Structures are given as C-alpha cells and as structure tokens.
Amino acid sequence: MDLGLENIHVLVTGASGGIGLETVKLYLSLGANVTAHYNSNSKPIQNLQVKFPALQCAQADLSSESAVKSMFDALSGTPFGPVAVIVVNHGIWSPQDVPIVDMTIEQWDHTVSANLTSSFLVCREFLRHLRAATESVKDRAAIVLIGSTSGKYGEANHGDYAISKSGEFYVCRESVMC
Ligand SMILES: NC(=O)c1ccc[n+]([C@@H]2O[C@H](COP(=O)([O-])OP(=O)(O)OC[C@H]3O[C@@H](n4cnc5c(N)ncnc54)[C@H](OP(=O)(O)O)[C@@H]3O)[C@@H](O)[C@H]2O)c1
C-alpha cells in the first residue's frame, strides 16, 4: 500500500520506548525518512540504525523549551530536510498507585511537564518551522498525538497521568485548526 510517505521526514518522539520503536519501524517500512527521538536511552535506536540508512536519531528532554527549539533547528539542517510529520508519542506513567489525596505537587508538576507541556512545545515548534517550509512539505504536514483511554475516562490513582493525556487531545485539536 502506498501512503505517499516515500522520502517524507517523520519525527517520532519517545522512539526509545516500546510503542515509539514499533512506530519507527512502521514508517521506515513505508519508505519515510525517520528521525527517532530519545531522551536518556539511545540504545534501541542505535540497534535499528545498523539496518536502516533512512533513520537518524535526536536527543532532547522535551519538557525543556530550549531543548525542543534546538532539536527542530538541528533537524532542519539535516539531509532529511524540514520535518513534515510528527508523532508525539513520548510520555511517562508512574508505576506507583497514588491517589490525589496523597499526591505531591512535585509528582503532579513532573508528569504534566513531561507529558502535556512537552506536547505543546513540540507541536508549537513544529508549526513554527512549518510556516517557513515549502508548499510540498506543508501539503504533507500531519500531527499524530498518542493518547490514552486514561485521558478520556480517567484512571484511578493516576490522576496526574490522566489529566496530562486528556490535555494532549486539546493541544492536538487546536494545532489542527492553525
Ligand atoms: N504502554 C501502554 O500501555 C500505553 C497505553 C496507552 C497510551 N500509551 C501512551 O503511549 C506512549 C508511549 O508509551 P510506551 O509504553 O511506549 O512508553 P515507554 O516505553 O515508557 O517509552 C517512553 C518514551 O518517552 C520518552 N520520554 C520520557 N520522558 C521524556 C521527556 N521528558 N522528554 C523526552 N522524552 C521523554 C522516553 O525516552 P528515554 O527512555 O530515552 O528517556 C521513552 O522513549 C505514551 O504517550 C503513553 O502515554 C501507552
């Protein structure tokens, strides 16, 4: 099946994790040029790079505004050119059950920053770069946000995660309306 992704530059965030790495493999199989993003663990991506020349990697803590900007600036200068498609997949989920009554402000802030604020920063920087892109890149532009049923129905003892995934939906909706 031809989805028109041949040589299209796709950025997958959180590509060192389970869903992200599989997403990278799928886009590569469809002929895309893929940037696989990671934060602290490059190993799974390096293992893939041996097999796929159309794969490059990029490191950034996406909760940092300056790091997100630097990443997009650097990607524009690579042979893959400006990013046309982003898959906003990175995210954290605390393995510990913590009801709201016991949750610290540090946990709340950390999850919202790593999941929701980072998604806003990635979408905003992508859209800013898109303004300067050619019409052919704009024609292919797409944002994919990886949500969760938690964002729709909530999740007991993971209120920080649920609210961050719910908020991502609105970041995506407004991005599409730009
Ligand atoms: N797994 C599930 O059952 C499930 C269900 C519903 C929705 N989801 C959603 O699917 C997505 C992927 O889940 P997953 O299970 O594949 O996750 P995962 O294996 O835990 O991987 C998480 C990824 O996010 C990156 N990351 C974490 N904090 C970051 C930060 N501050 N800046 C940049 N990158 C950061 C990690 O990078 P490093 O490892 O390099 O640090 C890693 O690549 C998430 O958005 C999650 O909410 C997952």
The ligand as a Gaussian input file, in Angstrom:
#p B3LYP/6-31G(d) Opt

LIG

0 1
 N        2.078000       1.300000      27.161000
 C        0.763000       1.437000      27.269000
 O        0.024000       0.530000      27.727000
 C        0.098000       2.717000      26.844000
 C       -1.307000       2.806000      26.876000
 C       -1.911000       3.982000      26.450000
 C       -1.151000       5.045000      26.000000
 N        0.209000       4.941000      25.990000
 C        0.965000       6.097000      25.529000
 O        1.833000       5.662000      24.507000
 C        3.031000       6.421000      24.533000
 C        4.247000       5.506000      24.548000
 O        4.116000       4.619000      25.631000
 P        5.206000       3.456000      25.885000
 O        4.562000       2.454000      26.773000
 O        5.799000       3.007000      24.606000
 O        6.265000       4.268000      26.755000
 P        7.766000       3.853000      27.206000
 O        8.153000       2.529000      26.642000
 O        7.832000       4.044000      28.690000
 O        8.650000       4.996000      26.492000
 C        8.516000       6.320000      26.877000
 C        9.329000       7.195000      25.950000
 O        9.162000       8.572000      26.339000
 C       10.447000       9.177000      26.444000
 N       10.409000      10.266000      27.436000
 C       10.006000      10.211000      28.717000
 N       10.133000      11.414000      29.303000
 C       10.630000      12.246000      28.357000
 C       10.997000      13.628000      28.331000
 N       10.891000      14.424000      29.417000
 N       11.480000      14.147000      27.182000
 C       11.598000      13.365000      26.090000
 N       11.282000      12.067000      26.048000
 C       10.802000      11.513000      27.168000
 C       11.393000       8.033000      26.851000
 O       12.729000       8.393000      26.498000
 P       14.040000       7.686000      27.165000
 O       13.656000       6.284000      27.536000
 O       15.073000       7.763000      26.075000
 O       14.415000       8.511000      28.347000
 C       10.830000       6.899000      26.002000
 O       11.338000       6.965000      24.697000
 C        2.930000       7.366000      25.738000
 O        2.499000       8.651000      25.324000
 C        1.866000       6.709000      26.601000
 O        1.170000       7.662000      27.390000
 C        0.836000       3.809000      26.395000

